[in-house]
Amino acid sequence: MLLAGLVLSSAYLAWSLLAKVAVDREAGRALAAIGLADAPRFSVPMPFNTVLWRVVAMTPQGFVEGERSLLADSGPMVFRGYRSNLEALRAAQGIAAVQRLDWFNHGFQKAQVRDGVLVLSDLRMGAEPDYTFNFAVAERDGNAWRAIPPEQLRWPWQATRRLTAMWERIWTQPALAQAAAGNPVATPAASASK
Protein backbone atom coordinates (compact mmCIF):
# COMPACT_ATOMS: atom_id res chain seq x y z
CA MET A 1 0.00 0.00 0.00
CA LEU A 2 2.82 2.39 0.86
CA LEU A 3 4.53 1.63 -2.45
CA ALA A 4 1.30 2.29 -4.38
CA GLY A 5 0.94 5.66 -2.65
CA LEU A 6 4.53 6.55 -3.45
CA VAL A 7 4.11 5.57 -7.11
CA LEU A 8 0.84 7.51 -7.40
CA SER A 9 2.23 10.66 -5.77
CA SER A 10 5.38 10.51 -7.90
CA ALA A 11 3.30 10.07 -11.07
CA TYR A 12 1.17 13.08 -10.10
CA LEU A 13 4.28 15.17 -9.46
CA ALA A 14 5.80 14.13 -12.81
CA TRP A 15 2.53 14.95 -14.62
CA SER A 16 2.37 18.35 -12.93
CA LEU A 17 5.92 19.21 -13.99
CA LEU A 18 5.31 18.08 -17.59
CA ALA A 19 2.08 20.06 -17.71
CA LYS A 20 3.83 23.19 -16.41
CA VAL A 21 6.59 22.85 -19.02
CA ALA A 22 3.99 22.52 -21.81
CA VAL A 23 2.01 25.52 -20.58
CA ASP A 24 5.12 27.67 -20.12
CA ARG A 25 6.26 26.81 -23.66
CA GLU A 26 2.90 27.85 -25.17
CA ALA A 27 2.74 30.97 -23.00
CA GLY A 28 6.25 31.95 -24.10
CA ARG A 29 5.28 31.68 -27.76
CA ALA A 30 2.08 33.68 -27.34
CA LEU A 31 3.74 36.36 -25.22
CA ALA A 32 6.58 36.72 -27.74
CA ALA A 33 3.96 37.26 -30.47
CA ILE A 34 2.54 40.25 -28.57
CA GLY A 35 5.93 41.73 -27.68
CA LEU A 36 6.14 40.42 -24.11
CA ALA A 37 8.80 37.73 -24.52
CA ASP A 38 10.92 39.12 -21.67
CA ALA A 39 8.05 40.19 -19.41
CA PRO A 40 8.12 38.85 -15.84
CA ARG A 41 5.55 36.05 -15.68
CA PHE A 42 4.32 33.08 -13.71
CA SER A 43 2.10 30.09 -14.33
CA VAL A 44 0.01 28.19 -11.81
CA PRO A 45 -2.63 25.48 -12.03
CA MET A 46 -6.17 26.60 -11.36
CA PRO A 47 -7.69 25.31 -8.10
CA PHE A 48 -8.26 21.58 -7.65
CA ASN A 49 -6.65 20.44 -10.93
CA THR A 50 -3.51 20.38 -13.05
CA VAL A 51 -5.30 20.45 -16.42
CA LEU A 52 -6.24 24.15 -16.53
CA TRP A 53 -3.41 26.63 -15.96
CA ARG A 54 -3.34 30.39 -15.48
CA VAL A 55 -0.50 32.54 -16.80
CA VAL A 56 0.10 36.17 -15.81
CA ALA A 57 2.70 38.48 -17.36
CA MET A 58 3.46 42.02 -16.29
CA THR A 59 3.25 44.85 -18.85
CA PRO A 60 4.16 48.55 -18.80
CA GLN A 61 0.45 49.36 -18.23
CA GLY A 62 -0.44 46.53 -15.84
CA PHE A 63 -0.64 42.85 -16.70
CA VAL A 64 -2.08 40.25 -19.05
CA GLU A 65 -3.82 37.07 -17.97
CA GLY A 66 -4.58 33.92 -19.94
CA GLU A 67 -5.54 30.31 -19.36
CA ARG A 68 -4.44 27.10 -21.01
CA SER A 69 -6.49 23.92 -20.89
CA LEU A 70 -4.37 20.90 -21.69
CA LEU A 71 -7.54 19.07 -22.75
CA ALA A 72 -9.32 21.63 -24.92
CA ASP A 73 -6.91 24.25 -26.23
CA SER A 74 -5.07 24.32 -29.52
CA GLY A 75 -3.36 27.24 -31.17
CA PRO A 76 -1.86 30.25 -29.43
CA MET A 77 -2.87 31.26 -25.93
CA VAL A 78 -5.23 34.20 -25.69
CA PHE A 79 -4.36 36.91 -23.15
CA ARG A 80 -6.59 39.66 -21.78
CA GLY A 81 -4.97 42.94 -20.75
CA TYR A 82 -5.72 44.72 -17.47
CA ARG A 83 -4.54 48.09 -16.24
CA SER A 84 -2.92 48.76 -12.91
CA ASN A 85 -2.61 52.24 -11.39
CA LEU A 86 1.17 52.30 -11.74
CA GLU A 87 1.31 56.07 -11.27
CA ALA A 88 -0.17 55.75 -7.76
CA LEU A 89 2.06 52.75 -7.03
CA ARG A 90 5.21 54.70 -8.02
CA ALA A 91 4.12 57.72 -5.98
CA ALA A 92 3.66 55.48 -2.90
CA GLN A 93 6.96 53.55 -3.24
CA GLY A 94 8.39 55.23 -0.13
CA ILE A 95 5.71 53.68 2.11
CA ALA A 96 6.99 50.68 4.07
CA ALA A 97 3.88 48.52 3.49
CA VAL A 98 4.13 49.07 -0.28
CA GLN A 99 7.79 48.04 -0.20
CA ARG A 100 7.04 44.93 1.90
CA LEU A 101 4.20 43.80 -0.37
CA ASP A 102 6.30 44.42 -3.49
CA TRP A 103 9.07 42.28 -1.98
CA PHE A 104 6.63 39.56 -0.90
CA ASN A 105 4.78 39.21 -4.22
CA HIS A 106 7.89 39.83 -6.37
CA GLY A 107 6.15 42.70 -8.19
CA PHE A 108 3.16 40.59 -9.25
CA GLN A 109 0.57 43.01 -7.96
CA LYS A 110 -2.28 45.16 -9.15
CA ALA A 111 -2.61 48.70 -7.81
CA GLN A 112 -5.97 50.44 -7.71
CA VAL A 113 -7.37 53.48 -5.98
CA ARG A 114 -10.72 52.98 -4.29
CA ASP A 115 -12.34 55.96 -2.58
CA GLY A 116 -8.96 57.67 -2.17
CA VAL A 117 -7.27 54.55 -0.76
CA LEU A 118 -4.44 52.69 -2.51
CA VAL A 119 -5.22 48.96 -2.65
CA LEU A 120 -2.64 46.38 -3.71
CA SER A 121 -3.78 42.92 -4.85
CA ASP A 122 -1.47 39.91 -5.03
CA LEU A 123 -1.91 38.54 -8.58
CA ARG A 124 -0.60 35.11 -7.62
CA MET A 125 -3.68 34.17 -5.59
CA GLY A 126 -6.96 34.35 -7.48
CA ALA A 127 -7.88 35.55 -10.95
CA GLU A 128 -9.19 38.83 -12.31
CA PRO A 129 -11.17 40.40 -10.66
CA ASP A 130 -11.21 38.14 -7.57
CA TYR A 131 -8.00 38.05 -5.54
CA THR A 132 -7.51 36.47 -2.15
CA PHE A 133 -5.13 39.11 -0.83
CA ASN A 134 -6.11 42.78 -1.20
CA PHE A 135 -4.43 45.28 1.10
CA ALA A 136 -5.27 48.93 1.74
CA VAL A 137 -1.84 50.50 2.30
CA ALA A 138 -2.12 54.28 1.83
CA GLU A 139 -4.60 57.09 1.50
CA ARG A 140 -4.47 60.18 -0.64
CA ASP A 141 -3.18 63.25 1.17
CA GLY A 142 -3.46 66.13 -1.30
CA ASN A 143 -1.19 65.20 -4.19
CA ALA A 144 0.77 62.62 -2.19
CA TRP A 145 0.13 59.34 -0.39
CA ARG A 146 0.13 58.90 3.38
CA ALA A 147 0.79 55.53 4.98
CA ILE A 148 -2.06 53.88 6.86
CA PRO A 149 -1.93 50.69 8.93
CA PRO A 150 -2.14 47.92 6.29
CA GLU A 151 -5.57 46.32 6.26
CA GLN A 152 -6.54 43.16 4.40
CA LEU A 153 -9.80 43.81 2.58
CA ARG A 154 -12.40 41.14 2.02
CA TRP A 155 -14.28 41.60 -1.21
CA PRO A 156 -17.24 39.38 -1.96
CA TRP A 157 -16.87 36.97 -4.83
CA GLN A 158 -19.02 34.13 -5.98
CA ALA A 159 -17.13 30.88 -5.49
CA THR A 160 -19.82 28.78 -7.13
CA ARG A 161 -19.84 30.97 -10.25
CA ARG A 162 -16.03 30.91 -10.39
CA LEU A 163 -15.76 27.14 -9.99
CA THR A 164 -18.50 26.53 -12.58
CA ALA A 165 -16.72 28.79 -15.07
CA MET A 166 -13.40 27.06 -14.35
CA TRP A 167 -14.95 23.61 -14.91
CA GLU A 168 -16.44 24.75 -18.24
CA ARG A 169 -13.12 26.31 -19.26
CA ILE A 170 -11.28 23.02 -18.74
CA TRP A 171 -13.37 21.48 -21.54
CA THR A 172 -13.87 24.51 -23.81
CA GLN A 173 -11.46 26.57 -25.94
CA PRO A 174 -11.35 30.32 -25.22
CA ALA A 175 -13.30 31.42 -28.31
CA LEU A 176 -16.12 29.02 -27.49
CA ALA A 177 -16.15 29.85 -23.78
CA GLN A 178 -16.21 33.61 -24.34
CA ALA A 179 -18.76 33.45 -27.15
CA ALA A 180 -21.04 31.45 -24.88
CA ALA A 181 -20.71 34.13 -22.21
CA GLY A 182 -21.44 36.89 -24.73
CA ASN A 183 -17.95 38.38 -24.41
CA PRO A 184 -15.76 39.32 -27.36
CA VAL A 185 -12.63 37.28 -27.79
CA ALA A 186 -9.47 39.24 -27.00
CA THR A 187 -6.79 38.75 -29.63
CA PRO A 188 -3.15 38.74 -28.54
CA ALA A 189 -2.49 42.08 -30.27
CA ALA A 190 -5.55 43.70 -28.69
CA SER A 191 -4.64 42.40 -25.24
CA ALA A 192 -1.22 43.99 -25.31
CA SER A 193 -2.62 47.40 -26.11
CA LYS A 194 -5.22 47.53 -23.32
One Martini backbone bead per residue (centre of mass of N, CA, C, O) as a GRO file, in nm:
protein
  194
    1MET     BB    1   0.057   0.063  -0.021
    2LEU     BB    2   0.297   0.254   0.001
    3LEU     BB    3   0.398   0.213  -0.290
    4ALA     BB    4   0.143   0.315  -0.432
    5GLY     BB    5   0.154   0.602  -0.314
    6LEU     BB    6   0.433   0.674  -0.429
    7VAL     BB    7   0.367   0.632  -0.726
    8LEU     BB    8   0.127   0.827  -0.744
    9SER     BB    9   0.273   1.086  -0.644
   10SER     BB   10   0.498   1.080  -0.861
   11ALA     BB   11   0.311   1.093  -1.107
   12TYR     BB   12   0.180   1.364  -1.036
   13LEU     BB   13   0.439   1.528  -1.032
   14ALA     BB   14   0.526   1.469  -1.323
   15TRP     BB   15   0.274   1.580  -1.459
   16SER     BB   16   0.295   1.869  -1.349
   17LEU     BB   17   0.568   1.935  -1.482
   18LEU     BB   18   0.485   1.880  -1.776
   19ALA     BB   19   0.253   2.081  -1.783
   20LYS     BB   20   0.419   2.335  -1.720
   21VAL     BB   21   0.605   2.321  -1.963
   22ALA     BB   22   0.383   2.338  -2.179
   23VAL     BB   23   0.262   2.607  -2.089
   24ASP     BB   24   0.521   2.781  -2.097
   25ARG     BB   25   0.571   2.744  -2.398
   26GLU     BB   26   0.303   2.870  -2.501
   27ALA     BB   27   0.331   3.138  -2.353
   28GLY     BB   28   0.594   3.229  -2.484
   29ARG     BB   29   0.487   3.247  -2.771
   30ALA     BB   30   0.249   3.444  -2.723
   31LEU     BB   31   0.416   3.672  -2.589
   32ALA     BB   32   0.608   3.721  -2.826
   33ALA     BB   33   0.375   3.806  -3.030
   34ILE     BB   34   0.313   4.069  -2.815
   35GLY     BB   35   0.600   4.174  -2.687
   36LEU     BB   36   0.650   3.965  -2.401
   37ALA     BB   37   0.905   3.776  -2.370
   38ASP     BB   38   1.049   3.944  -2.104
   39ALA     BB   39   0.828   3.919  -1.915
   40PRO     BB   40   0.714   3.889  -1.624
   41ARG     BB   41   0.622   3.553  -1.503
   42PHE     BB   42   0.348   3.314  -1.438
   43SER     BB   43   0.247   2.973  -1.340
   44VAL     BB   44  -0.073   2.813  -1.259
   45PRO     BB   45  -0.288   2.618  -1.126
   46MET     BB   46  -0.590   2.565  -1.091
   47PRO     BB   47  -0.811   2.473  -0.885
   48PHE     BB   48  -0.815   2.121  -0.837
   49ASN     BB   49  -0.585   2.114  -1.076
   50THR     BB   50  -0.366   2.020  -1.388
   51VAL     BB   51  -0.522   2.127  -1.667
   52LEU     BB   52  -0.564   2.423  -1.567
   53TRP     BB   53  -0.400   2.728  -1.655
   54ARG     BB   54  -0.232   3.020  -1.530
   55VAL     BB   55  -0.123   3.331  -1.687
   56VAL     BB   56   0.113   3.593  -1.592
   57ALA     BB   57   0.196   3.923  -1.723
   58MET     BB   58   0.386   4.194  -1.727
   59THR     BB   59   0.331   4.543  -1.794
   60PRO     BB   60   0.347   4.884  -1.842
   61GLN     BB   61   0.016   4.895  -1.757
   62GLY     BB   62   0.028   4.589  -1.609
   63PHE     BB   63  -0.153   4.306  -1.727
   64VAL     BB   64  -0.171   3.963  -1.825
   65GLU     BB   65  -0.428   3.705  -1.893
   66GLY     BB   66  -0.427   3.340  -1.906
   67GLU     BB   67  -0.534   3.026  -2.042
   68ARG     BB   68  -0.470   2.657  -2.017
   69SER     BB   69  -0.594   2.374  -2.176
   70LEU     BB   70  -0.491   2.041  -2.210
   71LEU     BB   71  -0.772   1.943  -2.350
   72ALA     BB   72  -0.885   2.200  -2.549
   73ASP     BB   73  -0.636   2.343  -2.655
   74SER     BB   74  -0.544   2.535  -2.948
   75GLY     BB   75  -0.308   2.721  -3.014
   76PRO     BB   76  -0.287   3.020  -2.910
   77MET     BB   77  -0.280   3.210  -2.658
   78VAL     BB   78  -0.508   3.406  -2.465
   79PHE     BB   79  -0.497   3.751  -2.378
   80ARG     BB   80  -0.574   3.976  -2.114
   81GLY     BB   81  -0.594   4.313  -2.042
   82TYR     BB   82  -0.470   4.505  -1.751
   83ARG     BB   83  -0.488   4.758  -1.536
   84SER     BB   84  -0.265   4.965  -1.346
   85ASN     BB   85  -0.182   5.200  -1.089
   86LEU     BB   86   0.134   5.304  -1.137
   87GLU     BB   87   0.140   5.594  -1.039
   88ALA     BB   88   0.055   5.538  -0.746
   89LEU     BB   89   0.274   5.329  -0.685
   90ARG     BB   90   0.518   5.516  -0.728
   91ALA     BB   91   0.428   5.740  -0.521
   92ALA     BB   92   0.427   5.494  -0.278
   93GLN     BB   93   0.726   5.364  -0.247
   94GLY     BB   94   0.800   5.490   0.050
   95ILE     BB   95   0.616   5.282   0.170
   96ALA     BB   96   0.653   5.011   0.362
   97ALA     BB   97   0.410   4.832   0.268
   98VAL     BB   98   0.477   4.846  -0.032
   99GLN     BB   99   0.759   4.719  -0.012
  100ARG     BB  100   0.674   4.450   0.119
  101LEU     BB  101   0.473   4.356  -0.100
  102ASP     BB  102   0.672   4.366  -0.336
  103TRP     BB  103   0.860   4.155  -0.216
  104PHE     BB  104   0.655   3.922  -0.170
  105ASN     BB  105   0.526   3.935  -0.488
  106HIS     BB  106   0.749   4.021  -0.702
  107GLY     BB  107   0.549   4.243  -0.857
  108PHE     BB  108   0.267   4.076  -0.845
  109GLN     BB  109   0.062   4.350  -0.890
  110LYS     BB  110  -0.228   4.543  -0.812
  111ALA     BB  111  -0.327   4.880  -0.863
  112GLN     BB  112  -0.572   5.068  -0.669
  113VAL     BB  113  -0.827   5.320  -0.644
  114ARG     BB  114  -1.039   5.351  -0.347
  115ASP     BB  115  -1.161   5.611  -0.212
  116GLY     BB  116  -0.848   5.719  -0.173
  117VAL     BB  117  -0.731   5.419  -0.176
  118LEU     BB  118  -0.461   5.206  -0.171
  119VAL     BB  119  -0.470   4.897  -0.356
  120LEU     BB  120  -0.323   4.572  -0.315
  121SER     BB  121  -0.287   4.291  -0.537
  122ASP     BB  122  -0.230   3.952  -0.549
  123LEU     BB  123  -0.184   3.773  -0.851
  124ARG     BB  124  -0.128   3.469  -0.738
  125MET     BB  125  -0.424   3.493  -0.587
  126GLY     BB  126  -0.630   3.420  -0.831
  127ALA     BB  127  -0.858   3.618  -1.041
  128GLU     BB  128  -0.992   3.813  -1.253
  129PRO     BB  129  -1.119   4.014  -0.988
  130ASP     BB  130  -1.032   3.773  -0.779
  131TYR     BB  131  -0.864   3.822  -0.472
  132THR     BB  132  -0.735   3.721  -0.173
  133PHE     BB  133  -0.514   3.967  -0.167
  134ASN     BB  134  -0.611   4.279  -0.015
  135PHE     BB  135  -0.445   4.601   0.037
  136ALA     BB  136  -0.453   4.865   0.244
  137VAL     BB  137  -0.178   5.130   0.246
  138ALA     BB  138  -0.311   5.412   0.143
  139GLU     BB  139  -0.371   5.770   0.141
  140ARG     BB  140  -0.482   6.051   0.030
  141ASP     BB  141  -0.265   6.363   0.042
  142GLY     BB  142  -0.350   6.528  -0.188
  143ASN     BB  143  -0.068   6.459  -0.399
  144ALA     BB  144  -0.024   6.232  -0.193
  145TRP     BB  145   0.090   5.969   0.024
  146ARG     BB  146  -0.039   5.801   0.315
  147ALA     BB  147   0.014   5.608   0.561
  148ILE     BB  148  -0.139   5.304   0.665
  149PRO     BB  149  -0.264   5.057   0.817
  150PRO     BB  150  -0.266   4.760   0.715
  151GLU     BB  151  -0.549   4.615   0.523
  152GLN     BB  152  -0.744   4.348   0.483
  153LEU     BB  153  -0.957   4.285   0.222
  154ARG     BB  154  -1.303   4.190   0.175
  155TRP     BB  155  -1.429   4.054  -0.116
  156PRO     BB  156  -1.684   3.965  -0.289
  157TRP     BB  157  -1.737   3.629  -0.414
  158GLN     BB  158  -1.829   3.369  -0.648
  159ALA     BB  159  -1.750   3.050  -0.618
  160THR     BB  160  -1.952   2.899  -0.793
  161ARG     BB  161  -1.909   3.060  -1.051
  162ARG     BB  162  -1.603   3.010  -1.074
  163LEU     BB  163  -1.607   2.696  -1.078
  164THR     BB  164  -1.790   2.666  -1.322
  165ALA     BB  165  -1.610   2.820  -1.522
  166MET     BB  166  -1.363   2.639  -1.487
  167TRP     BB  167  -1.491   2.373  -1.578
  168GLU     BB  168  -1.567   2.475  -1.863
  169ARG     BB  169  -1.274   2.559  -1.949
  170ILE     BB  170  -1.141   2.281  -1.958
  171TRP     BB  171  -1.347   2.194  -2.220
  172THR     BB  172  -1.299   2.495  -2.346
  173GLN     BB  173  -1.232   2.713  -2.564
  174PRO     BB  174  -1.208   3.047  -2.562
  175ALA     BB  175  -1.405   3.121  -2.793
  176LEU     BB  176  -1.639   2.948  -2.681
  177ALA     BB  177  -1.657   3.060  -2.392
  178GLN     BB  178  -1.699   3.366  -2.468
  179ALA     BB  179  -1.941   3.336  -2.657
  180ALA     BB  180  -2.129   3.212  -2.441
  181ALA     BB  181  -2.093   3.485  -2.256
  182GLY     BB  182  -2.084   3.744  -2.461
  183ASN     BB  183  -1.778   3.777  -2.525
  184PRO     BB  184  -1.516   3.901  -2.654
  185VAL     BB  185  -1.236   3.819  -2.820
  186ALA     BB  186  -0.908   3.833  -2.732
  187THR     BB  187  -0.641   3.935  -2.883
  188PRO     BB  188  -0.314   3.959  -2.856
  189ALA     BB  189  -0.290   4.253  -2.964
  190ALA     BB  190  -0.520   4.376  -2.791
  191SER     BB  191  -0.409   4.304  -2.508
  192ALA     BB  192  -0.144   4.479  -2.518
  193SER     BB  193  -0.311   4.766  -2.553
  194LYS     BB  194  -0.482   4.787  -2.269
   0.00000   0.00000   0.00000
